[in-house]
């Protein structure tokens, strides 16, 4: 259920932030001491005094919500709608009545606070690559703006200067069948060195890897650390019993759908949006209030 009470009351929003942030007890942000006492309030937010270093701080100090003129309840609504419903920034601008520049900066600040996914592969692992529309949007440039549509086919790289190369950076999808985890990781290029870096794990046994027929995966067959099984889509092979990359392709379609409302984001911001997409998957089965708590905790 959508936590409407949080979005309708600043005091309820402040209480929720307090619960999540100090779930293990209040500690000083300077000296990490737990000898703290309540020391008045800062608007709707509790203020604290550290008995060791005499520092004062409140529930928002040191978070992405600090020094923001936007009410916390609107902040939380924006984060919830962005993750839960993939609401575009233009729509959020209308919903909370701020400028596009303000909501853009705040959502980017939220996305930057998210940690990079930590790959812990058990195996077997599916790996596939998808090329998304992400160019030089928002950058200063001497050349004329590129035409939209990106209809030219082909594989791209992050560093390409012209379409389709520069507007179609690769994103790798990894599906670990052993743990059920999915990882979405942007890369500079879809080459052998990148693939080996993504699959690098500290385990003694050979890692079983399922791929398609892309040539960059071929060197894995000569490495004892991997057991490569593959299907060749160009020959009409899409699944041979358990050998397939259908999980990755399904997740790739969700990735494209996630990026679609934002209308061709800059490739400089691609990592941030994909980390938010990763967090969105963690929230998928959680009820509204628990999902919001998880999103707040991810930024602390």
C-alpha positions, 0 to 999 in steps of 0.5 A: 500500500502506498504510504500516503500518510508519509507524503501528507505530513512532514512530522510523519516523514521526519519520524520515518527518517529518524527510525531508519537512520538511527535504527542501531542507535544515535551516534555522533557524526564527528567522533562516532560516540554513542553518548548523545542526548536530545537537544531541542529540535530543528523544525520537525527534526530532532536535534542531538548533542554529543557529550564527548565532542559537544557537536550538535546535529539533527536527523537530516545532518549528513544526508542527501536531505540536508540543507534542502528547502524542499519539504522532506515529505515531497522529497520522499514522494519523489524518490518513491514515485521515481523508483516504484512507478518510473515517473519521469522528472518532468512529471515529478516537477509538476507533482511537487511544484518545483522547477525542473532544474531543482528536481533534476539535481535532487534525483541525481543527488539521490542516485549518486548516493547509491552504492555500486552493486557488489558482484558475488557470483556463485554460478552458473551465470548468464551474461549478455550485453545490450546497447542503450540510447545514451549520448551527449545530452546536456553537454556543451559541444561544438558540433550540431545536435545529433538527430534523435531516433538512433536508427542506425544499427550496430554495436557501440562504445562509451567513447565513440564520438559519432552515432551509432558508436557514441550514442549506444554504449554497452550495458552488461546483464549478468544473471546468477542462477545460483543466487537469483541475483541480477546485475546491470553494469554499464561498460566502456566497451563490450570486449574480452577484458571487460568480460573477464573483469566482470566474471572475475571471482575468487573461487577455485572451481570453474565458473559455468558461463552461458553466453550467445555467439558474440565473438568477445566471449570466445576466449573464455573457452581457452581459460580453465577458470571458465566453462563456456556454453553458448547458443548462436542466435544467428543460426536460430539457436535460442535455447538448448535445454538449460543453455540460454541467455533468456533471463538476461534478455528479459532483464535487458527489456526491463532495463530499456523500459526503465530508461525510456521515460527519461528520453535519452539520458546522458551517458555520463548519468547512465551509471546513476540511473542503472543503480536506481534500476538495481534498487528498484528491483530490490523494492519490487516485492516490498510493501509501500512503507518497507520499500520507502524505508529500504530506499532511504537506507540505501542512501545513508 
